[in-house]
Amino acid sequence: FLADLASSKEIVLPGGPTVGGRSVSVAVGMATELLDPNEPLHVRLEQRIRELGSAPGRLTMASVVRAGEGLGDALSGNRTLGREDRTVLGVLSLSVLALGAFAAIFPAAIGWVVAVTALWLGLATGLRALGQAARARAEERAAQEQIEAQERIGAELNESMRTDG
């Protein structure tokens, strides 16, 4: 058995579990890749340099663009905001309103164009945040009412089964 086991090979299909970028065997619980690299050093270094911009946890231009697209979709009404997103939108609207008020108080320093634009943007995002919050509360109420109705129906069924039995 040991001689057969020593000469056997395990086939690991792509998409399996990984630890530290290495494929891991579920049965054995250890890495199944060769430790010796196949590519020369300069190829591995070039690959590492290319991967630097896509490391998780790093702020890249692509992540900023994705966040901007998500906020744009939410502001245009194409996507419902979650609790954290609504908070960010509310803080953003208050910040823009404060900037607009500052610009209105000191028009020579900033200018009326900035004041009107900031007030308009703050008002638009604030109204959108309020609308999103109202929609979320209505959805939560509807879900709670549905749960309560299901519980009433279940209680009625239990009561009717007791009286019939």
N, CA, C and O of each residue as an XYZ file, in Angstrom:
660
protein
N       0.820     -1.191      0.000
C       0.000      0.000      0.000
C       0.868      1.262      0.000
O       0.592      2.190     -0.760
N       1.917      1.314      0.842
C       2.776      2.483      0.912
C       3.551      2.699     -0.384
O       3.748      3.838     -0.806
N       3.993      1.612     -1.018
C       4.702      1.744     -2.294
C       3.761      2.286     -3.357
O       4.157      3.127     -4.163
N       2.520      1.814     -3.368
C       1.515      2.302     -4.317
C       1.206      3.775     -4.048
O       1.076      4.560     -4.988
N       1.086      4.156     -2.776
C       0.794      5.538     -2.401
C       1.933      6.466     -2.793
O       1.692      7.590     -3.234
N       3.170      6.011     -2.636
C       4.325      6.836     -2.968
C       4.423      7.110     -4.459
O       4.916      8.166     -4.854
N       3.967      6.187     -5.297
C       4.056      6.393     -6.741
C       2.795      7.035     -7.312
O       2.748      7.300     -8.513
N       1.785      7.291     -6.508
C       0.539      7.872     -7.025
C       0.659      9.390     -7.161
O       1.528     10.014     -6.552
N      -0.219      9.963     -7.960
C      -0.257     11.417     -8.180
C      -1.676     11.894     -7.935
O      -2.638     11.219     -8.302
N      -1.809     13.074     -7.306
C      -3.119     13.670     -7.076
C      -3.367     14.724     -8.132
O      -2.499     15.550     -8.414
N      -4.543     14.695     -8.711
C      -4.926     15.681     -9.713
C      -5.809     16.713     -9.019
O      -6.832     16.366     -8.427
N      -5.407     17.990     -9.095
C      -6.164     19.072     -8.485
C      -6.771     19.890     -9.612
O      -6.050     20.442    -10.443
N      -8.098     19.968     -9.641
C      -8.781     20.734    -10.666
C      -8.739     22.216    -10.326
O      -8.696     22.576     -9.150
N      -8.751     23.089    -11.344
C      -8.727     24.529    -11.059
C     -10.000     24.951    -10.327
O     -11.055     24.334    -10.473
N      -9.873     26.024     -9.534
C     -11.025     26.535     -8.808
C     -11.160     25.950     -7.427
O     -12.137     26.236     -6.736
N     -10.220     25.147     -7.006
C     -10.285     24.558     -5.678
C      -9.818     25.550     -4.627
O      -9.506     26.697     -4.947
N      -9.770     25.116     -3.378
C      -9.345     26.025     -2.316
C      -7.878     26.402     -2.446
O      -7.054     25.607     -2.898
N      -7.565     27.637     -2.039
C      -6.188     28.115     -2.094
C      -5.820     28.734     -0.758
O      -6.672     29.272     -0.052
N      -4.546     28.652     -0.422
C      -4.007     29.312      0.762
C      -2.746     30.026      0.325
O      -1.795     29.395     -0.137
N      -2.734     31.342      0.470
C      -1.550     32.109      0.076
C      -1.258     32.018     -1.402
O      -0.096     32.089     -1.802
N      -2.281     31.863     -2.228
C      -2.093     31.784     -3.669
C      -1.707     30.407     -4.171
O      -1.513     30.227     -5.373
N      -1.591     29.435     -3.286
C      -1.230     28.071     -3.682
C      -2.448     27.170     -3.559
O      -3.229     27.302     -2.616
N      -2.615     26.249     -4.512
C      -3.702     25.287     -4.444
C      -3.502     24.362     -3.260
O      -2.378     23.952     -2.968
N      -4.586     24.033     -2.581
C      -4.511     23.177     -1.408
C      -5.402     21.972     -1.623
O      -6.537     22.105     -2.082
N      -4.894     20.805     -1.295
C      -5.669     19.581     -1.383
C      -6.616     19.524     -0.198
O      -6.193     19.722      0.941
N      -7.885     19.256     -0.448
C      -8.863     19.168      0.628
C      -8.585     17.941      1.482
O      -8.702     17.989      2.706
N      -8.219     16.846      0.835
C      -7.991     15.606      1.575
C      -6.735     15.689      2.446
O      -6.749     15.261      3.600
N      -5.659     16.237      1.897
C      -4.391     16.263      2.606
C      -4.268     17.522      3.464
O      -3.658     17.484      4.533
N      -4.847     18.646      3.002
C      -4.774     19.893      3.737
C      -3.450     20.607      3.587
O      -3.071     21.387      4.461
N      -2.738     20.364      2.504
C      -1.463     21.025      2.290
C      -1.330     21.411      0.825
O      -2.080     20.925     -0.021
N      -0.388     22.274      0.530
C      -0.198     22.769     -0.825
C       0.177     21.628     -1.758
O       0.910     20.713     -1.384
N      -0.338     21.699     -2.979
C      -0.073     20.648     -3.958
C       0.794     21.144     -5.108
O       1.104     20.379     -6.021
N       1.195     22.431     -5.076
C       2.053     22.960     -6.130
C       3.515     22.626     -5.839
O       3.903     22.356     -4.703
N       4.294     22.654     -6.894
C       5.734     22.494     -6.718
C       6.300     23.764     -6.100
O       5.840     24.863     -6.411
N       7.275     23.627     -5.243
C       7.880     24.793     -4.623
C       8.894     25.460     -5.535
O       9.147     26.658     -5.405
N       9.476     24.710     -6.450
C      10.436     25.274     -7.392
C       9.670     26.029     -8.472
O       8.763     25.469     -9.088
N      10.023     27.296     -8.711
C       9.313     28.058     -9.741
C       9.673     27.567    -11.138
O      10.796     27.129    -11.388
N       8.706     27.647    -12.040
C       8.938     27.216    -13.418
C       9.541     28.327    -14.261
O      10.306     28.049    -15.185
N       9.209     29.597    -13.960
C       9.691     30.710    -14.773
C      10.997     31.253    -14.212
O      11.283     31.111    -13.023
N      11.788     31.880    -15.085
C      13.008     32.524    -14.606
C      12.682     33.743    -13.736
O      11.546     34.217    -13.717
N      13.683     34.236    -13.024
C      13.497     35.319    -12.067
C      12.934     36.581    -12.711
O      12.024     37.195    -12.152
N      13.453     36.986    -13.873
C      12.979     38.229    -14.480
C      11.500     38.139    -14.886
O      10.788     39.141    -14.826
N      11.039     36.976    -15.289
C       9.627     36.805    -15.643
C       8.752     36.914    -14.388
O       7.698     37.549    -14.410
N       9.201     36.288    -13.299
C       8.438     36.350    -12.037
C       8.390     37.774    -11.505
O       7.356     38.206    -10.996
N       9.520     38.527    -11.618
C       9.533     39.905    -11.154
C       8.588     40.784    -11.969
O       7.881     41.621    -11.408
N       8.573     40.600    -13.288
C       7.662     41.376    -14.128
C       6.206     41.058    -13.784
O       5.361     41.953    -13.765
N       5.920     39.804    -13.516
C       4.570     39.414    -13.140
C       4.183     40.041    -11.801
O       3.055     40.510    -11.649
N       5.088     40.057    -10.836
C       4.821     40.670     -9.532
C       4.560     42.164     -9.675
O       3.673     42.706     -9.016
N       5.334     42.836    -10.537
C       5.146     44.273    -10.749
C       3.775     44.540    -11.353
O       3.105     45.493    -10.954
N       3.341     43.715    -12.310
C       2.014     43.876    -12.920
C       0.905     43.650    -11.903
O      -0.146     44.286    -11.989
N       1.118     42.759    -10.944
C       0.093     42.440     -9.950
C       0.012     43.468     -8.830
O      -0.942     43.442     -8.052
N       0.983     44.372     -8.723
C       0.982     45.337     -7.623
C      -0.259     46.214     -7.621
O      -0.808     46.490     -6.554
N      -0.714     46.656     -8.780
C      -1.880     47.529     -8.841
C      -3.181     46.835     -8.563
O      -4.183     47.500     -8.299
N      -3.206     45.502     -8.612
C      -4.472     44.788     -8.433
C      -4.547     44.062     -7.102
O      -5.387     43.179     -6.927
N      -3.684     44.418     -6.163
C      -3.684     43.739     -4.867
C      -4.934     44.118     -4.075
O      -5.344     45.279     -4.099
N      -5.550     43.159     -3.374
C      -6.729     43.495     -2.593
C      -6.376     44.431     -1.441
O      -5.305     44.325     -0.845
N      -7.297     45.355     -1.136
C      -7.067     46.293     -0.061
C      -6.383     47.572     -0.509
O      -6.250     48.507      0.281
N      -5.951     47.634     -1.745
C      -5.308     48.838     -2.259
C      -6.334     49.680     -2.999
O      -7.227     49.144     -3.654
N      -6.207     50.990     -2.896
C      -7.082     51.904     -3.608
C      -6.500     52.151     -4.985
O      -5.427     52.741     -5.116
N      -7.200     51.703     -6.006
C      -6.747     51.894     -7.373
C      -7.764     52.748     -8.113
O      -8.873     52.965     -7.626
N      -7.388     53.225     -9.273
C      -8.295     54.046    -10.065
C      -9.536     53.251    -10.455
O     -10.633     53.807    -10.518
N      -9.375     51.958    -10.715
C     -10.518     51.123    -11.087
C     -11.526     51.042     -9.947
O     -12.732     51.085    -10.191
N     -11.053     50.925     -8.701
C     -11.991     50.846     -7.574
C     -12.704     52.174     -7.372
O     -13.877     52.188     -6.999
N     -12.014     53.302     -7.612
C     -12.654     54.609     -7.491
C     -13.720     54.769     -8.567
O     -14.805     55.283     -8.295
N     -13.418     54.330     -9.787
C     -14.396     54.421    -10.874
C     -15.604     53.543    -10.575
O     -16.740     53.962    -10.798
N     -15.371     52.307    -10.063
C     -16.501     51.430     -9.715
C     -17.363     52.055     -8.632
O     -18.589     51.972     -8.697
N     -16.745     52.681     -7.636
C     -17.509     53.332     -6.570
C     -18.302     54.494     -7.128
O     -19.455     54.696     -6.747
N     -17.703     55.262     -8.027
C     -18.410     56.381     -8.652
C     -19.588     55.906     -9.485
O     -20.645     56.536     -9.481
N     -19.415     54.805    -10.196
C     -20.519     54.265    -10.989
C     -21.643     53.775    -10.089
O     -22.819     53.963    -10.403
N     -21.288     53.149     -8.974
C     -22.313     52.682     -8.032
C     -23.092     53.841     -7.439
O     -24.315     53.769     -7.328
N     -22.392     54.925     -7.050
C     -23.065     56.098     -6.512
C     -23.913     56.762     -7.591
O     -25.020     57.223     -7.313
N     -23.406     56.814     -8.809
C     -24.189     57.391     -9.912
C     -25.458     56.599    -10.184
O     -26.519     57.181    -10.414
N     -25.353     55.261    -10.158
C     -26.541     54.426    -10.344
C     -27.548     54.657     -9.227
O     -28.753     54.703     -9.475
N     -27.068     54.801     -8.014
C     -27.967     55.030     -6.878
C     -28.639     56.389     -6.986
O     -29.835     56.512     -6.722
N     -27.878     57.417     -7.374
C     -28.455     58.754     -7.489
C     -29.462     58.839     -8.623
O     -30.433     59.590     -8.536
N     -29.241     58.076     -9.682
C     -30.187     58.103    -10.796
C     -31.371     57.179    -10.569
O     -32.286     57.141    -11.392
N     -31.374     56.433     -9.467
C     -32.504     55.574     -9.135
C     -32.425     54.185     -9.746
O     -33.407     53.444     -9.698
N     -31.289     53.809    -10.318
C     -31.147     52.495    -10.937
C     -30.755     51.416     -9.944
O     -30.771     50.233    -10.283
N     -30.401     51.803     -8.714
C     -29.952     50.836     -7.722
C     -30.401     51.317     -6.356
O     -30.284     52.500     -6.036
N     -30.916     50.394     -5.547
C     -31.315     50.728     -4.190
C     -30.086     50.719     -3.294
O     -29.246     49.823     -3.380
N     -29.991     51.724     -2.435
C     -28.832     51.841     -1.554
C     -29.010     51.004     -0.305
O     -30.122     50.863      0.203
N     -27.920     50.451      0.187
C     -27.916     49.749      1.459
C     -27.766     50.751      2.595
O     -27.639     51.951      2.356
N     -27.780     50.256      3.838
C     -27.710     51.139      5.010
C     -26.433     51.975      5.007
O     -26.491     53.183      5.237
N     -25.279     51.353      4.751
C     -24.022     52.085      4.759
C     -23.967     53.097      3.622
O     -23.476     54.212      3.798
N     -24.473     52.704      2.455
C     -24.475     53.614      1.316
C     -25.366     54.824      1.582
O     -25.022     55.943      1.203
N     -26.515     54.604      2.236
C     -27.393     55.728      2.573
C     -26.700     56.670      3.541
O     -26.859     57.887      3.442
N     -25.934     56.124      4.473
C     -25.196     56.964      5.423
C     -24.159     57.805      4.690
O     -24.035     59.003      4.941
N     -23.419     57.179      3.789
C     -22.412     57.915      3.020
C     -23.077     59.004      2.197
O     -22.566     60.122      2.120
N     -24.210     58.692      1.581
C     -24.906     59.676      0.764
C     -25.400     60.836      1.629
O     -25.321     61.991      1.211
N     -25.908     60.543      2.830
C     -26.363     61.603      3.726
C     -25.222     62.497      4.175
O     -25.364     63.719      4.197
N     -24.075     61.893      4.538
C     -22.905     62.682      4.949
C     -22.399     63.511      3.781
O     -22.031     64.672      3.958
N     -22.378     62.933      2.599
C     -21.948     63.666      1.411
C     -22.859     64.862      1.164
O     -22.381     65.953      0.853
N     -24.173     64.663      1.300
C     -25.099     65.771      1.049
C     -24.917     66.878      2.088
O     -24.953     68.060      1.747
N     -24.720     66.496      3.366
C     -24.488     67.518      4.391
C     -23.182     68.271      4.137
O     -23.122     69.486      4.325
N     -22.146     67.565      3.714
C     -20.868     68.212      3.422
C     -20.993     69.189      2.268
O     -20.444     70.290      2.315
N     -21.707     68.790      1.246
C     -21.874     69.669      0.086
C     -22.748     70.863      0.458
O     -22.499     71.978      0.000
N     -23.779     70.639      1.291
C     -24.597     71.761      1.760
C     -23.753     72.749      2.579
O     -23.906     73.962      2.436
N     -22.869     72.233      3.431
C     -21.996     73.104      4.214
C     -21.061     73.895      3.302
O     -20.837     75.085      3.526
N     -20.522     73.248      2.288
C     -19.674     73.936      1.331
C     -20.462     75.021      0.606
O     -19.959     76.125      0.393
N     -21.701     74.701      0.228
C     -22.540     75.692     -0.440
C     -22.858     76.872      0.459
O     -22.865     78.014      0.000
N     -23.123     76.613      1.743
C     -23.394     77.707      2.679
C     -22.149     78.576      2.863
O     -22.240     79.804      2.890
N     -20.995     77.937      2.987
C     -19.739     78.693      3.104
C     -19.513     79.549      1.870
O     -19.098     80.703      1.972
N     -19.786     78.982      0.712
C     -19.596     79.736     -0.524
C     -20.587     80.892     -0.626
O     -20.259     81.934     -1.194
N     -21.795     80.725     -0.085
C     -22.779     81.808     -0.122
C     -22.393     82.927      0.840
O     -22.625     84.101      0.551
N     -21.801     82.567      1.992
C     -21.393     83.580      2.969
C     -20.174     84.364      2.472
O     -20.078     85.573      2.682
N     -19.257     83.673      1.819
C     -18.044     84.307      1.304
C     -17.993     84.197     -0.213
O     -17.178     83.451     -0.756
N     -18.865     84.940     -0.903
C     -18.922     84.799     -2.369
C     -17.672     85.300     -3.079
O     -17.334     84.810     -4.157
N     -16.984     86.267     -2.489
C     -15.788     86.780     -3.155
C     -14.686     85.733     -3.151
O     -13.899     85.654     -4.095
N     -14.626     84.933     -2.099
C     -13.553     83.937     -1.999
C     -13.806     82.750     -2.921
O     -12.874     82.230     -3.534
N     -15.020     82.334     -3.018
C     -15.294     81.115     -3.775
C     -16.096     81.390     -5.035
O     -15.796     80.843     -6.096
N     -17.106     82.228     -4.925
C     -17.880     82.594     -6.107
C     -19.292     82.047     -6.059
O     -19.560     80.989     -5.491
N     -20.185     82.807     -6.677
C     -21.594     82.411     -6.683
C     -21.853     81.160     -7.498
O     -22.789     80.416     -7.204
N     -21.064     80.921     -8.490
C     -21.276     79.716     -9.305
C     -21.056     78.463     -8.467
O     -21.832     77.511     -8.541
N     -19.987     78.471     -7.667
C     -19.721     77.337     -6.800
C     -20.828     77.205     -5.760
O     -21.253     76.093     -5.445
N     -21.301     78.341     -5.220
C     -22.357     78.313     -4.207
C     -23.634     77.696     -4.761
O     -24.217     76.812     -4.134
N     -24.065     78.145     -5.903
C     -25.302     77.625     -6.488
C     -25.146     76.154     -6.858
O     -26.051     75.356     -6.613
N     -24.014     75.793     -7.441
C     -23.785     74.399     -7.824
C     -23.740     73.489     -6.600
O     -24.344     72.416     -6.606
N     -23.036     73.904     -5.558
C     -22.927     73.082     -4.354
C     -24.277     72.960     -3.646
O     -24.635     71.872     -3.194
N     -25.025     74.049     -3.545
C     -26.348     73.979     -2.919
C     -27.278     73.072     -3.717
O     -28.023     72.281     -3.137
N     -27.239     73.182     -5.036
C     -28.078     72.329     -5.883
C     -27.699     70.861     -5.722
O     -28.569     70.001     -5.589
N     -26.392     70.576     -5.735
C     -25.940     69.194     -5.592
C     -26.273     68.652     -4.207
O     -26.714     67.510     -4.079
N     -26.064     69.468     -3.161
C     -26.397     69.044     -1.807
C     -27.883     68.792     -1.642
O     -28.279     67.814     -1.008
N     -28.707     69.657     -2.202
C     -30.159     69.468     -2.119
C     -30.585     68.207     -2.877
O     -31.418     67.441     -2.392
N     -30.016     67.996     -4.056
C     -30.376     66.817     -4.847
C     -29.969     65.520     -4.144
O     -30.752     64.571     -4.090
N     -28.744     65.477     -3.604
C     -28.306     64.251     -2.920
C     -29.055     64.059     -1.608
O     -29.348     62.927     -1.223
N     -29.369     65.154     -0.918
C     -30.129     65.050      0.325
C     -31.533     64.512      0.090
O     -32.005     63.645      0.825
N     -32.202     65.035     -0.945
C     -33.540     64.526     -1.274
C     -33.484     63.068     -1.701
O     -34.374     62.287     -1.366
N     -32.453     62.700     -2.431
C     -32.306     61.304     -2.852
C     -32.072     60.411     -1.630
O     -32.624     59.314     -1.547
N     -31.254     60.882     -0.683
C     -31.000     60.101      0.528
C     -32.285     59.910      1.325
O     -32.554     58.817      1.822
N     -33.079     60.974      1.448
C     -34.354     60.855      2.161
C     -35.297     59.895      1.440
O     -35.969     59.086      2.081
N     -35.350     59.981      0.114
C     -36.191     59.061     -0.652
C     -35.757     57.615     -0.514
O     -36.588     56.717     -0.381
N     -34.460     57.395     -0.548
C     -33.940     56.031     -0.395
C     -34.250     55.494      0.995
O     -34.611     54.327      1.148
N     -34.109     56.352      2.018
C     -34.405     55.916      3.383
C     -35.884     55.591      3.533
O     -36.237     54.601      4.172
N     -36.749     56.412      2.951
C     -38.194     56.154      3.031
C     -38.544     54.854      2.314
O     -39.359     54.070      2.803
N     -37.931     54.629      1.163
C     -38.192     53.390      0.418
C     -37.734     52.177      1.215
O     -38.423     51.157      1.253
N     -36.565     52.289      1.853
C     -36.042     51.170      2.647
C     -36.951     50.893      3.844
O     -37.210     49.733      4.165
N     -37.442     51.951      4.512
C     -38.356     51.747      5.643
C     -39.657     51.105      5.185
O     -40.191     50.236      5.875
N     -40.179     51.522      4.021
C     -41.411     50.931      3.504
C     -41.210     49.450      3.183
O     -42.086     48.631      3.460
N     -40.058     49.104      2.601
C     -39.774     47.700      2.300
C     -39.647     46.886      3.576
O     -40.110     45.747      3.635
N     -39.019     47.463      4.605
C     -38.894     46.754      5.879
C     -40.261     46.551      6.525
O     -40.533     45.482      7.072
N     -41.138     47.581      6.468
C     -42.488     47.442      7.022
C     -43.276     46.371      6.281
O     -43.970     45.565      6.901
N     -43.171     46.360      4.942
C     -43.891     45.360      4.158
C     -43.409     43.953      4.494
O     -44.213     43.027      4.605
N     -42.104     43.793      4.655
C     -41.561     42.479      5.000
C     -42.031     42.061      6.394
O     -42.371     40.898      6.606
N     -42.053     42.998      7.344
C     -42.503     42.679      8.695
C     -43.986     42.312      8.695
O     -44.394     41.379      9.388
N     -44.798     43.042      7.918
C     -46.224     42.723      7.831
C     -46.438     41.343      7.219
O     -47.333     40.610      7.640
N     -45.635     40.989      6.242
C     -45.745     39.678      5.621
C     -45.385     38.579      6.625
O     -46.044     37.540      6.674
N     -44.356     38.807      7.414
C     -43.969     37.822      8.434
C     -45.079     37.676      9.463
O     -45.417     36.560      9.857
N     -45.648     38.795      9.900
C     -46.729     38.744     10.882
C     -47.951     38.012     10.317
O     -48.598     37.243     11.027
N     -48.266     38.255      9.029
C     -49.402     37.574      8.409
C     -49.150     36.072      8.341
O     -50.059     35.281      8.591
N     -47.932     35.675      8.005
C     -47.608     34.251      7.950
C     -47.695     33.621      9.340
O     -48.142     32.483      9.486
N     -47.263     34.369     10.358
C     -47.360     33.845     11.716
C     -48.820     33.686     12.141
O     -49.162     32.709     12.807
N     -49.691     34.638     11.764
C     -51.120     34.527     12.085
C     -51.745     33.322     11.407
O     -52.531     32.596     12.015
N     -51.391     33.113     10.139
C     -51.930     31.969      9.398
C     -51.473     30.665     10.044
O     -52.256     29.725     10.182
N     -50.187     30.613     10.440
C     -49.665     29.417     11.108
C     -50.371     29.163     12.428
O     -50.679     28.018     12.756
N     -50.631     30.227     13.192
C     -51.334     30.073     14.467
C     -52.765     29.599     14.242
O     -53.268     28.758     14.987
N     -53.424     30.140     13.208
C     -54.791     29.706     12.901
C     -54.830     28.244     12.476
O     -55.743     27.508     12.851
N     -53.838     27.824     11.693
C     -53.785     26.423     11.278
C     -53.556     25.513     12.478
O     -54.186     24.461     12.593
N     -52.658     25.913     13.367
C     -52.419     25.115     14.574
C     -53.682     25.017     15.421
O     -53.998     23.948     15.944
N     -54.407     26.127     15.558
C     -55.639     26.136     16.351
C     -56.696     25.249     15.709
O     -57.391     24.507     16.402
N     -56.821     25.324     14.382
C     -57.843     24.503     13.715
C     -57.484     23.018     13.789
O     -58.376     22.172     13.862
N     -56.189     22.693     13.773
C     -55.777     21.306     13.883
C     -56.057     20.768     15.292
O     -56.392     19.595     15.453
N     -55.922     21.623     16.308
C     -56.221     21.200     17.679
C     -57.708     20.945     17.876
O     -58.100     19.984     18.538
N     -58.535     21.816     17.297
C     -59.978     21.646     17.466
C     -60.501     20.480     16.635
O     -61.471     19.835     17.033
N     -59.880     20.193     15.487
C     -60.315     19.065     14.632
C     -59.847     17.729     15.197
O     -60.520     16.715     15.013
N     -58.726     17.713     15.868
C     -58.084     16.473     16.339
C     -58.567     16.087     17.656
O     -58.133     15.071     18.200
